Amino acid sequence: MMKAMMTFLVSVALTLTTTLAQADNHAAPSKPVGMVYGLDVSDPPAFAAAMGKYWSSPTGTKIPGIAILRQVVAAGESPISHTVAVVHPTYEAMDGALAMNAVSEDWAAFLGEVSGIAEVVSSSIFESTGLGSTENQHGAGPGLATLYIFISVSDPAKYAKSWQKMMDGTDIGETDIMLFSIPAGGVGDTTHVAAVTGKSVGAVMSQMNANRADKAFQKFIKEAGDIREIEQNIVTVDLAVFGNMGG
């Protein structure tokens, strides 16, 4: 089971695009898909080294895109210590990378190195809704912090409309905010995840406090109150980005 789950961890084809479209005063995020894993890692340096070795290998250098290793700094009662997010442009790209790794000695070596030092606690497929703002273009990189809000939504169309209306009327400061749908996996009954990214944990949490006082945000809470429920919040800090940032 561990190897089957880990097979998705780094092997999918990844591309985190930086192409931005304009939505009112906010730059809307691009629409990649991907997978994210919550891990209980007993030897973080060894795990990070194994990821670096794989991405520097003949196989890893052929795979476009990125894998992001993050440390979890707040997750309530969850045992996860780290997350790995893999991002790619299409599901077809994911299938192609899986086929490449199925016959790769580099991938087999990676599996052997991480066996016994990392346990998969949770796994999810995510799809960007294209809603939100990445006007600050934080992307991913060491030191960046992200608050993830796991949400159960009963009326996705109504929620998305209210959410983007709130975004268009709210000053997000120096953060980027994106909304993802979760078609498989997730925490509890999670259907969506909102991600708030900034230069530090303090910057993210300060912006969230400012958002809660914003009139557009308060209106959104009232409009969506009967169709959404918060499942969990976690905070992460980026440790390393592996792969080809150019896609």
N, C-alpha and C positions, 0 to 999 in steps of 0.2 A: 504493500500500500504506500509506504514512504516513497519508494522509487517512482511509482506510478504518478503520485501527486507531484513529486519534484521534477518530473519530466517536463512539466509546463513552466517551471520556475524561470529558467533563463533561455529555453530553447525556442520560444516563439519568436517570429520575426517582429522586430520592434521599430517603429518610427514615431518619434515625438515631433510633430511638425510645429513650425513657428509661424505658419501662414495665418494671418488674422483678418477677419472681416469686421466691418464697422457696424455697430448697433447703437444708435443715438450717440451718447458721449462715451460709450464703453466699447472696447475692442472685444468682440466675441471670440471664445476659444474655438480651435479647430475640433474635428469630430473623430478622434481615434477610438479604437477599441483595445481591450487588453485584459490582463488578469492580475490580481493582487493576492498575495499570500501573507497571512499572519503566522509568524514563526516563533517558536521557543528555541533560541540559539544558546547553546552552552559554551561555545568558544567563538565569540564574535570575530576576533582577529583571523582565526583560521578560516572561518566562513567567508569573510571578505577577501582573503587571499585566494581562496578557491575560485571565487567569482572573477577576480582579476585575471587569474591564470587562464580560465576558460575564454574570457573575452579577448585575450591576447593570443589565443591559439589560432591555428589555421582555420578552424571552423568558426570560431567566434568573430574573427575579423571579416568573414564573408556575410555575416548577418547584419543587415541595416537596422539602425534604431538603438534603443537604450533599455537597460534594466536599472532600476533605482533601488538602492539599499537604504532603508531608513531605520533609525532607532526609535522605539516607542518610549515616550517620556511620560505619558498618562493614558491608561486604558482601563481604569476601574479594577474590577476583579478578573479581567482577562489575563491569562498567563503569557500573552505574546510579548516578546522583547524586541522584535524587529519585524519589518515588513519588506517584501520585495515586490515592486510593481513592474510589470512588463507591458510595453505599449507598442502597438503596431497599427498600420493603416487599415487593414482589412482582415477578415477571417481567412481569406485565401492565403494571405501572407503568413498567418499563423500556421496553417497546414503545411506550407512549403518549408518553413523552418523546422517543424517537427519531423518532416521527412528527412531533412538534412542531418538532424541530430540522431535519428534512428540508426544511422550507419557510421556515426562519428566516434572515433577513439577518444577525441578530446572531451566529448560529452560523457562517455563512459568513465573517463578519469575523474571528471568533476563529481559524478555521482558517488564514486568511491571515496573521494576526499570529504564530502559533506555527510556521508552516512555516519550516524551516531552523534553528530554535533548539532543537528537541526531537526526539529519536529514541526510538521505542519499542523497548526491549530485551526486555521480557517482558510477558505479559498473562495474567491468570487470572480466572476466575469463582469467587466464593466463596459459600458458604452457611453461615450460623451453625448450629451444631448445638444451640444452646441450653444447652450444657454449659459450666460454669465459674462464675465469680463476678464480678459488677460491683458489689459492695457499696460500694466506694469512689466509684463513679459518676464516674470520670475522663472518660469520653466521649472527646472530641477537642478540642484547643485548643493555641494556641502554647506551645511549651516542653515539652509532654508527650512522654515518650520511650516507645518500644515495642521490645521484643525479639520478633522473629518467628522461630519455629522451624519449618522446613519438614520434614515427616515423610512417609515412605512406610509405609503400614500395610497389611498383608496380610489382617487380620481386623478390619474396622471395628467390628463389634458388640462383640467381646471387648475391643478397645482402648477404646472409649467407656465401657464398664462399669468397666474398671480405672481409667481416667482420672478419671471423676467420683468414684469411691470415694476416690482419692488427694486430689482437691480437697476433699472433705467432711472429710478428716482432717488437712488441712494449713493452717497459719496463713499466709495470703498477705500479711500485713502491710498496707502502704499501696499495694499494687498491685491491679490488676484482671487476671484471667486468663481468656481465652476460647479455645474450640476451634472452628475452622472446617473444613468439608470443602471440597475443591477438585474440583468435577466436570469442569472443563475448564481447560487451561493448567497453569501451575505450573512449578516448577523440577525437572528430572529426572523422577523417578517420584512426585513429591509427590502425596499424596492428602488430607493434612490440614495445617493450620497452627495452631500454638498461639501466641497473642499475649499478652505480658506487658507491661502498661502502668503507668507510674508518673510521678511529678512530674519526674524527671530520669533521665539515663542511669545515674548512680551509684546512685540509689534502686532502679532495676530490677535492675542487676547484683548489688547487695548482697542483694536479696531472693532472687535465683536461687541465690546461694551458700548462703543460709539454707535454701532449699527442698531443696537437694541433701543437706543434713545431717539433714533431717526423716525420721523413720522411715516415715511413710506414703509419702513420695516414693521412698525406697529400696525399699520393697515393690513399688511400682508399676513401677519399673525392672526388677525381677526378673520380674514377671508379664508385662510387655509386651516383654521383651528379644528374644523370638523372633518377634515379629510387627511390629516397627517398626524403621525405619532413618532416621537424621537425614540429610537431603539438604543443608541449608544453614541458617545462622543469619545474620540481618541485624538491625541496630539503626537506628532512625529517630528523628527529632525533628520534631514537628509545627511547621510554619511558619505555616499559615493555614487557616482553615475558611471555605468559601464556601457561601452558600445560606441556606435557611430552617430554622433549628434546630428550629422548632416542628413541622415536617412538614406 
